[in-house]
Amino acid sequence: MDKTAALAALAALGQDTRLEIFRLLVRAGADGIPAGEIATRLGTVQNTTSTHLKTLGHAGLVRAERDGRTIRYFADMMGFRDLLAFLMEDCCNGAPELCQPAIEAITCGC
């Protein structure tokens, strides 16, 4: 991930509703959530939720899959891992083994 992509991801997560959407999708895991259900769960308007999902998608944090007539959204964990890797790239003044506990804590099998 480059600096421009990292800034886009951080900006996307820097808005309250988008952060809530991303966290909701992380909790949903591999099942994902249909767009309408995301809006219902968060108490937001569907077209506004769609705009937020598009922003998160452009930032590489959310992906969409068609499921019949429904679009199901998922947290893009590879995009999130890339963001975390970028942020921790130069950690610990050249001694990355010092960051290993933090890296292990954020690594999941998803």
N, CA, C and O atoms as a DFTB+ gen file, in Angstrom:
440 C
 N C O
     1  1       0.851      -1.176       0.000
     2  2       0.000       0.000       0.000
     3  2       0.890       1.230       0.000
     4  3       1.914       1.272       0.683
     5  1       0.494       2.219      -0.766
     6  2       1.267       3.454      -0.797
     7  2       0.591       4.508       0.080
     8  3      -0.494       4.289       0.617
     9  1       1.246       5.633       0.207
    10  2       0.768       6.690       1.097
    11  2      -0.611       7.206       0.683
    12  3      -1.459       7.452       1.541
    13  1      -0.842       7.371      -0.613
    14  2      -2.129       7.880      -1.098
    15  2      -3.264       6.923      -0.736
    16  3      -4.324       7.359      -0.288
    17  1      -3.048       5.632      -0.927
    18  2      -4.069       4.634      -0.585
    19  2      -4.308       4.604       0.922
    20  3      -5.448       4.472       1.368
    21  1      -3.247       4.726       1.701
    22  2      -3.384       4.733       3.162
    23  2      -4.186       5.953       3.609
    24  3      -5.035       5.842       4.493
    25  1      -3.933       7.087       3.023
    26  2      -4.683       8.297       3.374
    27  2      -6.160       8.152       3.018
    28  3      -7.026       8.592       3.774
    29  1      -6.454       7.536       1.868
    30  2      -7.846       7.317       1.474
    31  2      -8.550       6.386       2.468
    32  3      -9.701       6.626       2.834
    33  1      -7.868       5.335       2.900
    34  2      -8.450       4.395       3.856
    35  2      -8.680       5.066       5.207
    36  3      -9.734       4.893       5.819
    37  1      -7.708       5.818       5.661
    38  2      -7.851       6.501       6.953
    39  2      -8.958       7.556       6.897
    40  3      -9.711       7.725       7.856
    41  1      -9.049       8.263       5.770
    42  2     -10.111       9.264       5.618
    43  2     -11.480       8.587       5.605
    44  3     -12.434       9.106       6.184
    45  1     -11.577       7.439       4.951
    46  2     -12.850       6.714       4.911
    47  2     -13.270       6.288       6.312
    48  3     -14.444       6.384       6.667
    49  1     -12.322       5.823       7.099
    50  2     -12.630       5.388       8.459
    51  2     -12.790       6.551       9.433
    52  3     -13.256       6.366      10.557
    53  1     -12.407       7.736       9.003
    54  2     -12.461       8.913       9.864
    55  2     -13.832       9.556       9.957
    56  3     -13.965      10.641      10.522
    57  1     -14.846       8.911       9.418
    58  2     -16.211       9.415       9.492
    59  2     -17.025       8.427      10.324
    60  3     -16.905       7.216      10.135
    61  1     -17.838       8.921      11.229
    62  2     -18.532       8.096      12.217
    63  2     -19.328       6.942      11.607
    64  3     -19.140       5.792      12.004
    65  1     -20.197       7.224      10.669
    66  2     -21.045       6.174      10.101
    67  2     -20.217       5.148       9.341
    68  3     -20.474       3.949       9.441
    69  1     -19.228       5.606       8.583
    70  2     -18.374       4.656       7.838
    71  2     -17.597       3.764       8.789
    72  3     -17.432       2.574       8.518
    73  1     -17.116       4.311       9.897
    74  2     -16.422       3.486      10.880
    75  2     -17.386       2.445      11.464
    76  3     -17.010       1.288      11.655
    77  1     -18.623       2.857      11.746
    78  2     -19.616       1.905      12.263
    79  2     -19.914       0.810      11.243
    80  3     -20.030      -0.361      11.606
    81  1     -20.037       1.182       9.978
    82  2     -20.289       0.195       8.923
    83  2     -19.133      -0.795       8.847
    84  3     -19.355      -2.005       8.794
    85  1     -17.910      -0.292       8.843
    86  2     -16.755      -1.177       8.748
    87  2     -16.702      -2.135       9.929
    88  3     -16.468      -3.330       9.745
    89  1     -16.913      -1.633      11.123
    90  2     -16.880      -2.497      12.311
    91  2     -18.005      -3.534      12.272
    92  3     -17.809      -4.680      12.675
    93  1     -19.174      -3.134      11.790
    94  2     -20.287      -4.065      11.643
    95  2     -19.918      -5.190      10.676
    96  3     -20.200      -6.359      10.937
    97  1     -19.292      -4.833       9.570
    98  2     -18.903      -5.836       8.576
    99  2     -17.777      -6.729       9.087
   100  3     -17.726      -7.912       8.749
   101  1     -16.882      -6.182       9.890
   102  2     -15.830      -7.006      10.496
   103  2     -16.480      -8.043      11.410
   104  3     -16.097      -9.212      11.389
   105  1     -17.453      -7.624      12.207
   106  2     -18.147      -8.568      13.096
   107  2     -18.895      -9.637      12.305
   108  3     -18.970     -10.786      12.738
   109  1     -19.450      -9.271      11.151
   110  2     -20.225     -10.214      10.340
   111  2     -19.335     -11.292       9.731
   112  3     -19.797     -12.398       9.449
   113  1     -18.071     -10.974       9.531
   114  2     -17.135     -11.958       8.991
   115  2     -17.484     -12.416       7.585
   116  3     -17.913     -11.624       6.746
   117  1     -17.294     -13.710       7.340
   118  2     -17.460     -14.280       6.003
   119  2     -18.904     -14.275       5.517
   120  3     -19.151     -14.461       4.325
   121  1     -19.861     -14.067       6.414
   122  2     -21.267     -14.037       6.009
   123  2     -21.635     -12.731       5.315
   124  3     -22.544     -12.703       4.485
   125  1     -20.939     -11.657       5.648
   126  2     -21.276     -10.362       5.085
   127  2     -22.678      -9.940       5.487
   128  3     -23.351     -10.626       6.255
   129  1     -23.112      -8.800       4.957
   130  2     -24.442      -8.276       5.271
   131  2     -24.996      -7.584       4.027
   132  3     -24.280      -6.827       3.372
   133  1     -26.260      -7.836       3.694
   134  2     -26.884      -7.118       2.581
   135  2     -26.970      -5.618       2.879
   136  3     -27.100      -5.208       4.032
   137  1     -26.895      -4.819       1.832
   138  2     -26.878      -3.358       1.988
   139  2     -28.059      -2.845       2.796
   140  3     -27.875      -2.032       3.701
   141  1     -29.255      -3.298       2.493
   142  2     -30.435      -2.825       3.211
   143  2     -30.390      -3.148       4.688
   144  3     -30.842      -2.363       5.521
   145  1     -29.843      -4.303       5.006
   146  2     -29.745      -4.692       6.411
   147  2     -28.726      -3.830       7.158
   148  3     -28.900      -3.543       8.343
   149  1     -27.671      -3.422       6.466
   150  2     -26.687      -2.528       7.095
   151  2     -27.387      -1.239       7.518
   152  3     -27.229      -0.778       8.648
   153  1     -28.158      -0.668       6.603
   154  2     -28.877       0.578       6.905
   155  2     -29.849       0.375       8.062
   156  3     -29.952       1.225       8.946
   157  1     -30.559      -0.742       8.059
   158  2     -31.526      -1.016       9.124
   159  2     -30.836      -1.150      10.472
   160  3     -31.272      -0.562      11.461
   161  1     -29.760      -1.925      10.508
   162  2     -29.051      -2.140      11.777
   163  2     -28.483      -0.857      12.353
   164  3     -28.446      -0.678      13.570
   165  1     -28.037       0.040      11.473
   166  2     -27.424       1.274      11.955
   167  2     -28.413       2.433      12.050
   168  3     -28.071       3.508      12.542
   169  1     -29.637       2.214      11.578
   170  2     -30.636       3.271      11.623
   171  2     -30.314       4.421      10.699
   172  3     -30.556       5.581      11.032
   173  1     -29.766       4.104       9.531
   174  2     -29.399       5.136       8.559
   175  2     -30.277       5.005       7.320
   176  3     -30.943       3.988       7.126
   177  1     -30.275       6.026       6.496
   178  2     -31.024       6.033       5.243
   179  2     -30.263       5.189       4.223
   180  3     -29.035       5.254       4.154
   181  1     -30.993       4.392       3.426
   182  2     -30.331       3.469       2.507
   183  2     -29.427       4.155       1.493
   184  3     -28.319       3.679       1.247
   185  1     -29.871       5.268       0.892
   186  2     -29.022       5.893      -0.126
   187  2     -27.769       6.510       0.487
   188  3     -26.720       6.548      -0.155
   189  1     -27.870       6.987       1.715
   190  2     -26.681       7.507       2.405
   191  2     -25.730       6.365       2.744
   192  3     -24.514       6.500       2.610
   193  1     -26.288       5.245       3.183
   194  2     -25.474       4.065       3.485
   195  2     -24.756       3.598       2.226
   196  3     -23.587       3.218       2.279
   197  1     -25.447       3.628       1.108
   198  2     -24.842       3.235      -0.170
   199  2     -23.649       4.120      -0.512
   200  3     -22.624       3.632      -0.989
   201  1     -23.783       5.406      -0.269
   202  2     -22.675       6.337      -0.516
   203  2     -21.492       6.021       0.393
   204  3     -20.344       6.047      -0.050
   205  1     -21.766       5.724       1.648
   206  2     -20.692       5.368       2.579
   207  2     -20.014       4.065       2.156
   208  3     -18.790       3.951       2.224
   209  1     -20.804       3.084       1.720
   210  2     -20.236       1.813       1.264
   211  2     -19.354       2.017       0.037
   212  3     -18.315       1.371      -0.103
   213  1     -19.765       2.903      -0.837
   214  2     -18.969       3.199      -2.033
   215  2     -17.630       3.825      -1.634
   216  3     -16.590       3.477      -2.195
   217  1     -17.654       4.740      -0.676
   218  2     -16.415       5.370      -0.199
   219  2     -15.491       4.324       0.413
   220  3     -14.292       4.315       0.135
   221  1     -16.045       3.439       1.250
   222  2     -15.238       2.380       1.859
   223  2     -14.704       1.419       0.796
   224  3     -13.585       0.920       0.915
   225  1     -15.493       1.164      -0.230
   226  2     -15.047       0.298      -1.323
   227  2     -13.900       0.911      -2.098
   228  3     -12.923       0.229      -2.408
   229  1     -14.009       2.203      -2.418
   230  2     -12.926       2.891      -3.128
   231  2     -11.647       2.921      -2.300
   232  3     -10.547       2.958      -2.851
   233  1     -11.791       2.907      -0.988
   234  2     -10.628       2.924      -0.090
   235  2     -10.047       1.526       0.107
   236  3      -9.034       1.369       0.787
   237  1     -10.677       0.512      -0.479
   238  2     -10.163      -0.851      -0.374
   239  2     -10.485      -1.540       0.937
   240  3      -9.816      -2.502       1.312
   241  1     -11.503      -1.059       1.639
   242  2     -11.846      -1.621       2.944
   243  2     -13.111      -2.475       2.932
   244  3     -13.373      -3.220       3.877
   245  1     -13.889      -2.362       1.862
   246  2     -15.144      -3.104       1.741
   247  2     -15.236      -3.654       0.325
   248  3     -14.818      -3.007      -0.635
   249  1     -15.788      -4.859       0.211
   250  2     -16.042      -5.422      -1.112
   251  2     -17.491      -5.860      -1.191
   252  3     -18.117      -6.151      -0.172
   253  1     -18.017      -5.905      -2.396
   254  2     -19.418      -6.262      -2.606
   255  2     -19.504      -7.484      -3.509
   256  3     -18.696      -7.665      -4.420
   257  1     -20.505      -8.319      -3.235
   258  2     -20.790      -9.477      -4.080
   259  2     -22.282      -9.543      -4.312
   260  3     -23.082      -9.353      -3.396
   261  1     -22.646      -9.817      -5.560
   262  2     -24.063      -9.965      -5.874
   263  2     -24.524     -11.327      -5.381
   264  3     -23.865     -12.341      -5.607
   265  1     -25.663     -11.334      -4.705
   266  2     -26.278     -12.555      -4.178
   267  2     -27.719     -12.556      -4.678
   268  3     -28.630     -12.142      -3.962
   269  1     -27.924     -13.024      -5.913
   270  2     -29.243     -12.923      -6.532
   271  2     -29.552     -11.471      -6.839
   272  3     -28.824     -10.819      -7.588
   273  1     -30.629     -10.964      -6.263
   274  2     -30.996      -9.564      -6.487
   275  2     -30.424      -8.650      -5.420
   276  3     -30.645      -7.440      -5.456
   277  1     -29.704      -9.207      -4.487
   278  2     -29.171      -8.457      -3.355
   279  2     -27.666      -8.272      -3.507
   280  3     -26.980      -9.134      -4.056
   281  1     -27.166      -7.162      -3.025
   282  2     -25.720      -6.959      -2.959
   283  2     -25.314      -7.126      -1.503
   284  3     -25.810      -6.436      -0.613
   285  1     -24.411      -8.052      -1.291
   286  2     -23.930      -8.370       0.055
   287  2     -22.548      -7.733       0.208
   288  3     -21.707      -7.838      -0.685
   289  1     -22.321      -7.079       1.338
   290  2     -21.053      -6.397       1.594
   291  2     -20.242      -7.126       2.649
   292  3     -20.784      -7.728       3.576
   293  1     -18.931      -7.056       2.483
   294  2     -17.982      -7.719       3.367
   295  2     -16.854      -6.744       3.690
   296  3     -16.500      -5.908       2.860
   297  1     -16.296      -6.847       4.878
   298  2     -15.069      -6.112       5.178
   299  2     -13.961      -6.753       4.351
   300  3     -13.821      -7.976       4.344
   301  1     -13.186      -5.949       3.665
   302  2     -12.065      -6.465       2.884
   303  2     -10.856      -6.547       3.810
   304  3     -10.119      -5.575       3.980
   305  1     -10.670      -7.697       4.391
   306  2      -9.619      -7.853       5.389
   307  2      -8.220      -7.737       4.783
   308  3      -7.283      -7.342       5.477
   309  1      -8.066      -8.071       3.514
   310  2      -6.755      -7.886       2.885
   311  2      -6.426      -6.395       2.780
   312  3      -5.290      -5.986       3.020
   313  1      -7.420      -5.593       2.424
   314  2      -7.206      -4.148       2.368
   315  2      -6.876      -3.586       3.733
   316  3      -6.019      -2.712       3.866
   317  1      -7.567      -4.095       4.758
   318  2      -7.309      -3.641       6.123
   319  2      -5.918      -4.078       6.581
   320  3      -5.206      -3.309       7.226
   321  1      -5.536      -5.295       6.255
   322  2      -4.192      -5.777       6.606
   323  2      -3.121      -4.935       5.915
   324  3      -2.087      -4.621       6.505
   325  1      -3.382      -4.570       4.647
   326  2      -2.426      -3.721       3.932
   327  2      -2.273      -2.367       4.624
   328  3      -1.167      -1.835       4.719
   329  1      -3.384      -1.811       5.106
   330  2      -3.324      -0.541       5.824
   331  2      -2.513      -0.695       7.101
   332  3      -1.643       0.128       7.389
   333  1      -2.791      -1.739       7.866
   334  2      -2.043      -1.964       9.099
   335  2      -0.559      -2.191       8.818
   336  3       0.295      -1.688       9.548
   337  1      -0.254      -2.938       7.772
   338  2       1.147      -3.185       7.413
   339  2       1.842      -1.873       7.051
   340  3       2.990      -1.648       7.434
   341  1       1.137      -1.003       6.309
   342  2       1.715       0.295       5.955
   343  2       1.999       1.113       7.204
   344  3       3.065       1.717       7.329
   345  1       1.045       1.133       8.129
   346  2       1.211       1.922       9.346
   347  2       2.344       1.405      10.226
   348  3       2.986       2.178      10.936
   349  1       2.588       0.105      10.179
   350  2       3.606      -0.496      11.056
   351  2       4.906      -0.815      10.318
   352  3       5.812      -1.429      10.882
   353  1       4.989      -0.401       9.076
   354  2       6.124      -0.734       8.214
   355  2       7.486      -0.426       8.835
   356  3       8.400      -1.247       8.762
   357  1       7.620       0.705       9.420
   358  2       8.904       1.136       9.970
   359  2       8.884       1.167      11.497
   360  3       9.567       1.980      12.121
   361  1       8.101       0.281      12.083
   362  2       7.921       0.349      13.525
   363  2       9.189      -0.009      14.301
   364  3      10.093      -0.677      13.798
   365  1       9.212       0.443      15.486
   366  2      10.213       0.068      16.481
   367  2      11.645       0.379      16.066
   368  3      12.578      -0.336      16.431
   369  1      11.807       1.450      15.301
   370  2      13.142       1.934      14.961
   371  2      14.033       0.844      14.363
   372  3      15.197       0.692      14.736
   373  1      13.449       0.087      13.420
   374  2      14.237      -0.933      12.739
   375  2      14.322      -2.255      13.477
   376  3      15.097      -3.124      13.078
   377  1      13.557      -2.435      14.533
   378  2      13.555      -3.699      15.280
   379  2      12.129      -4.252      15.277
   380  3      11.458      -4.216      16.309
   381  1      11.651      -4.765      14.128
   382  2      10.260      -5.197      14.018
   383  2       9.865      -6.308      14.991
   384  3       8.680      -6.491      15.269
   385  1      10.836      -7.044      15.507
   386  2      10.496      -8.093      16.476
   387  2       9.859      -7.505      17.740
   388  3       9.120      -8.198      18.439
   389  1      10.142      -6.229      18.035
   390  2       9.517      -5.572      19.181
   391  2       8.016      -5.357      18.952
   392  3       7.242      -5.268      19.906
   393  1       7.619      -5.275      17.690
   394  2       6.207      -5.066      17.346
   395  2       5.467      -6.390      17.193
   396  3       4.250      -6.390      17.007
   397  1       6.151      -7.487      17.265
   398  2       5.522      -8.786      17.015
   399  2       4.278      -9.024      17.875
   400  3       3.280      -9.507      17.341
   401  1       4.281      -8.715      19.169
   402  2       3.054      -8.921      19.946
   403  2       1.856      -8.143      19.384
   404  3       0.737      -8.657      19.364
   405  1       2.085      -6.925      18.935
   406  2       0.996      -6.131      18.352
   407  2       0.532      -6.748      17.050
   408  3      -0.669      -6.807      16.786
   409  1       1.458      -7.204      16.241
   410  2       1.100      -7.830      14.960
   411  2       0.309      -9.107      15.197
   412  3      -0.678      -9.360      14.506
   413  1       0.722      -9.902      16.148
   414  2       0.005     -11.146      16.462
   415  2      -1.392     -10.859      16.998
   416  3      -2.325     -11.617      16.733
   417  1      -1.542      -9.784      17.743
   418  2      -2.833      -9.441      18.330
   419  2      -3.850      -9.032      17.260
   420  3      -5.049      -9.245      17.436
   421  1      -3.382      -8.447      16.155
   422  2      -4.306      -7.988      15.124
   423  2      -4.470      -8.973      13.991
   424  3      -5.280      -8.743      13.093
   425  1      -3.732     -10.056      14.007
   426  2      -3.826     -11.044      12.950
   427  2      -4.921     -12.042      13.307
   428  3      -4.961     -12.596      14.405
   429  1      -5.811     -12.249      12.330
   430  2      -6.868     -13.228      12.542
   431  2      -6.879     -14.193      11.372
   432  3      -6.192     -13.978      10.374
   433  1      -7.637     -15.227      11.492
   434  2      -7.716     -16.229      10.435
   435  2      -8.791     -15.931       9.413
   436  3      -9.259     -16.842       8.731
   437  1      -9.195     -14.669       9.290
   438  2     -10.274     -14.352       8.332
   439  2      -9.726     -13.881       7.004
   440  3     -10.495     -13.576       6.092
